Amino acid sequence: MSERGLVYHEASLDAIAQTLRDATDEIRTFVSDLAEAVDRQTAGWSEETGSRVAQRRTEQRLTTDVDRLAEALTQVVGEVEAHAERCREAEVRNAALLG
């Protein structure tokens, strides 16, 4: 039977957290840039037209969804960081037991 054990790589957990933070920033930037591009391309549209109303409504839904996604990713980062801290604490306790 193989031994069970915990292998903890601090750098890996730090990299995961940073990747999630970077992804959140990149998603927000992408959507913001996209909204600006749409505004430039539709600058002549009147605010009262059905097309503009639909575009604004869709933009608002997208912004709301991206905000929810960013919040979820931020929560995941917090959980990854909390897990990393628990691993560090376990490692210190194990070192103390072996020492």
Disulfide bonds with the S-S distance in Angstrom:
none
